[in-house]
C-alpha cells in the first residue's frame, strides 16, 4: 500500500508550488466521494483550485456527482487520476477498478481533460491546468496519468513553477489586467450608470475578489447592491446599500423597474432567483464568455475578471461624475443623494416584510428566527436542509462564507464541504444537514476532533432528506429518529458532543461539536 500511495505524495509535492486550496487523495483520510466534497468546499471558500487525487477509476467514479455539481457552480478542481498502462489506455482495455474511457466520460462536465503518458510532461500539463483556471471560468479539469507517467520522487522541475495569480489573489501577476479592459466599454457603461434614473448592481460569487471596488462603485452611484447567496458578505450586512437576496417582492420590483442593471460575477440562475423580468439595460461582467447573456438578455457584456473590471469602472465613473455638467442635466436622471433616499425606502419595505414574516407562527417562521440568531460562521449546507430563503437569513462572516449548491444538491455534501473549507481557511465552520446527509457523511466524523477543526454540525431533524445521493449510502427505511439516536450514542467515541438545544422556539435540530481536549 505504501508503494501504491507514494505516487500520490510525489504528485502532491508537484502541485504545492501552485498554492492549491487543498490537496486530497481518496482514502487518505476520506473516501473518494467525501474527499471530492471536501475539495469542493475548500475551493469555494478560498476561490483557489483544489486538487483531488484518485488512485483508480473506481475512486473517480465515486467523485463524479460532486464534479458535475462543481461544474454547474463554477468551482475550480484539478483531478489527477491513475488510469493504467499507456498501452491499455490507448487500446481501451477494461481492467479491474478502471474506467475504460475516463476522458470521454468526463468531457461534458470538465473544462478540458487530457492523458499524460510521459513523466516529463506531468509538470507542464499541471502548469497549463492552473494557468487555464486563472484565466477562464473555473471548472473541474481532469488529468489522467498513465502508469509510465506516475512521478516516483520529486525531481527537478521542468516547468517554471511560478505561482499562478488567481482572481482576488494578492500575488503580483506581473501584468496590468485593468489595461486590458475595453476603454469604449468603460466609457459607455460609466455614462449609462451615471446618467440613469434607477441603477442597480447584482453581485455574485464571481465578484468575491472585488469587494472594495464594489463598495466604492455603489457609494459613488448611490446604487443598491443585490447580493446572491454566493455573493453574500461582499458588503457588510449593515451597509445601507446592501440587499441580501433577490427573492423578496420589494427587491424584485426594484430590479424589474431599474433602467440600468450591472450584473457582476453571477449568471442570475433561475434555480436560485426564479425568472427575473428585467426591463432595463443589463450590463454583465463574467469571466466565462459562454455564460454572458445565458439567463437574461444583455445590452453590454464584458468577459473579464470582476476585480480589474470594477476597479477600472470605478475610476471612469468618478471621472464622469466630476465633469462640470453633472447627471442632473440629463432628462430623467437622478443624483447619488436622491438614489440613496430611494434605497433607504426600499430597505424600510424589506424590513417590514421581514418583520411580518418573523411575527407569523409556524415551522417556516421558527426556522427563520433560529437561523438568523446563529453566530456568523463559514457555512456549508445542502438544499434539503437549507432553502434559498432560509440561507438569505443566515448571518455570514464575510465573502465566500456561504457554500450552498442550489443547482445540484447532494445529500452528504455539507459535512465534508465544511470540513474541507475549515482545513483550507482555518476559519470556524458549520455544516447544516439532514439525517440523510449525516448518514452519508459519517466517514468524515472521526476526522474532525483529531485535526483540531472548529466545526459544528447542525442536523435538521425536521428534514429527512430526499436521498443520500450516489456514492454516499442511503437511509433506506430507517427513520430520522433512529439515525439521530445512532449518532447520539456514537458521538463520544468520535470525540464529539451531541446536544439538542431546541433553538428558535422548538426547531427540531441537533448539534455535533468537537469535545475540547484538556491540554
PyMOL commands that set and color helices and strands:
alter all, ss='L'
color gray80, all
select helices_A, chain A and resi 2-18+32-46+57-72+86-91+102-109+119-135+147-149+178-180+183-195+205-221+249-257+270-273+289-291+306-321+327-329+336-359+363-372+388-393+413-425+435-440+442-445+480-494+503-506
alter helices_A, ss='H'
color red, helices_A
select strands_A, chain A and resi 23-25+50-54+77-84+113-116+140-146+199-203+224-227+242-244+260-264+281-286+300-303+378-381+402-404+429-434+455-460+496-499+509-514
alter strands_A, ss='S'
color yellow, strands_A
deselect
rebuild
show_as cartoon
